[in-house]
Amino acid sequence: MKVLVAGAAGFIGSHLVDALLERGDQVVGVDNFVSGSRGNLQEALTSSRFSFLEHDVTLPFDYGDHFELIFHLASIASPPLYLAKPLETLAAGSSATKNLLELARRDDAVFVLASTSEVYGDPQEHPQRESYWGHVNPVGERSVYDEAKRFAEAMTAAYHRSYGTRASIVRIFNTFGPRLAIDDGRVISNFIVQALRGEALTVYGNGNQTRSLCYVDDLVGGLIRAGDVAELGPINLGQPGEMTVIEIAERILHLTRSLSTITWHPLPADDPTRRLPDISLARETLNWEPTTSVDQGLQRTIDYFAAQLGLA
């Protein structure tokens, strides 16, 4: 297939590019490096079936080739970075989504939107099913990410209803693995880097808030299945297991054999207290569920960060 991946240099986007190339697709990657890294594409750039365009997809572009499949992963996902770049984050959900949907409409391509579990906000339903409408503060600091993704979902559904665009909306839960940025600001990267450096692990709140941890290779498999099936959804993609933040910290301390201590800090505004996907729909429509254990994924991620920090 001829595939476009917007956000190709990002954490998930670069793994998706590698998986598409491995299955034999022709892939065009687009990124503006606001949060992605050229180093993430080091392997892809050696392939004759991969080409790269440095471009901001919030701005119109008319790529000459025609595509059969378009993935929209072009968004800042790091909390510190989207708080620092709120307008860019909102544009990724609005302008970029429209531009990529127009490309999909032109080519009659399948469009896959990488949405997020953050559309559920601080959920009052647990576990979270796709039918739940969410509990989001629309004017809070975090809203620039949450509402950008909610708007992107609405626009994707509108193109599907208005133009018959074949589309799939996937809601991604906490994903981790190699190529997370050292300063990404998410719980896994924070804890692993701190543990490897012998620094205190920063736990916000009482540490009893929960996350579900899905390894990136599993998540990418779900994205590819979503592109193959083209079921509008939305469809949750995540690990149907729940861990508290303090359990995650203790697991990482054990795996790294770190002597780091834990320090406690106030919980940020609107930080979700619970995360756990119901993936029944993904099992039924995509024949997908994660297979990598949390410990397997964490060890691979620890090895990656140790090499990045020159500790391997």
Number of C-alpha atoms within 10 A of each C-alpha: 13 17 22 29 24 27 29 33 31 29 25 25 26 27 24 25 28 21 17 23 19 11 9 11 16 18 26 21 24 23 25 20 16 16 19 24 18 14 13 22 22 12 11 23 16 10 14 10 15 19 15 17 13 12 16 18 23 22 12 15 12 10 11 6 9 16 21 15 24 25 26 26 27 30 29 23 19 17 15 14 16 21 18 12 14 17 13 19 26 24 19 25 29 21 17 24 26 21 18 24 27 17 21 25 18 12 16 18 23 25 28 28 29 22 28 22 24 25 24 22 24 18 21 14 15 12 16 20 19 19 9 14 15 19 16 20 15 12 9 11 17 22 23 21 26 24 22 23 27 22 17 25 26 14 17 25 21 13 18 18 11 9 11 12 24 24 28 29 27 26 24 22 23 23 23 23 24 22 22 23 18 15 12 17 16 18 18 23 22 18 27 27 19 21 25 20 15 14 17 16 23 18 20 18 15 13 18 15 18 19 24 20 25 26 25 25 20 19 26 23 19 25 24 18 18 28 23 14 15 20 19 20 19 20 27 27 34 29 27 20 16 17 16 18 23 19 14 20 22 17 16 23 22 12 14 18 11 18 14 17 15 18 11 13 12 9 15 11 10 15 14 18 18 21 28 25 25 19 21 18 17 21 16 10 15 21 13 20 20 20 12 15 12 17 13 11 20 24 16 14 22 25 18 18 23 17 11 15 13 8 11 10
